[in-house]
Amino acid sequence: MKLENVLIVDPINGEYTGDIEIKGKKISGVIKKDYGYRDFNAIVMPGFVDPHTHAQMGIDTMHATKEEFKSWAKNNFSYGVTTFLPTTVSASKEQILKVLDNIEDVNSSVEGIHLEGPYINKEKKGAQNPLYIREPSLEELKEIINDKVKLITMAPEVNGFIEAINYLEEKNVVISLGHTSANFDIFKKAFESGVNRITHFSNALTPLHHRNIGGTGSGFYFDFNIEMICDGIHLSPEFVMLVYKIKGADKIILITDSIAAAGLQDGEYELGGLTVTVKNNKATLSDGTIAGSTLLFNEGVKNFKRFTNCTLQELAKVSSYNALQDLHIYDKGRIEVGYYANLVILDKDLNVKETIFEGEKVF
């Protein structure tokens, strides 16, 4: 396969016109050619990566079968997503083990699982079911952690956190701070212990105050990688721009945090045993708490571009490369020889026209 006369957007080498040659599952050639920035056929970026998504189009991580996970992956191709982590909510050990069993041998763009909870703070539970929130124990972790668990969201103030992260780091599981009431000192201790990631910044964190900068201020102060939900609901456009100005594109990871309503109509849905009402694309619990999003990844990409006016190279970082680097995946996320040919082909308005996964056109 050969893509000719395209604007190639690589997160490291930047933007240039040329051709891309694909052999088997990988990129075999990248040829720079001066086609001119007005005459190229399409924009080609690394396939999008969503490391935090609970559900989509009625398919929910907590209940999905192997076939449904495959259908989810197929749906994602239409949004340019070539790698994703189905994400749990706080649940019983048995429920988590069932999810891990159902995802076994799903050979697709499912890279693994993100456990969001259950080891979080009830005070900042958001739309997590408090019945399942608990402190971590090494006994339980040893039962549920396997090579499918790539990422886990935890609150650093819960008892057993330090013991847990020592074990998780041994197992190469990335730890992200979230759903936490921790203050600056606790965030500092976590960061110094090697944890450098924050879940859906700055939702479910303590706010910034000039006498106590809290979790939000800690995210700015330390060199954390931060997830962001760019749906215009969880974060205002001005806040997204503020984060972009302070942190820079190298530290931002776009996510959807999507629930079953994503891609469907307004109505009533379920998240972790809780009823969620979606109205005008906003998902809330009965008390008004925001409960995930209905965001589709390609819309989040366009929103980030619109909110910040970032470069396409920066867009390739926040939509793909940064997430993969954070997960220690080094053979995807670039348009370079030897990398997997996971690519999204866009028009000049950033609409997804085609998606290529492991060298094959899948959308």
Secondary structure, DSSP 8 states (H G I E B T S, - for coil): -EEEEEEEEETTTEEEEEEEEEETTEEEEEEE----TTT-SEEEEE-EEEEEE-EETTEETTT--HHHHHHHHHHHHTTTEEEEEEEE-S--HHHHHHHHHHHTT--SSB--EEEE-SSS-GGG-TTS-GGG-----HHHHHHH--TTEEEEEE-TTSTTHHHHHHHHHHTT-EEEE-S----HHHHHHHHHTT--EESSTTTTS---BTTB-HHHHHHHHS--EEEEE-SSSSS-HHHHHHHHHHH-GGGEEEE--B-TTTTS-SEEEEETTEEEEEETTEEE-TTS-B--B---HHHHHHHHHHHH---HHHHHIIIIIHHHHHTT--SSSS-STTSB--EEEE-TT--EEEEEETTEE--
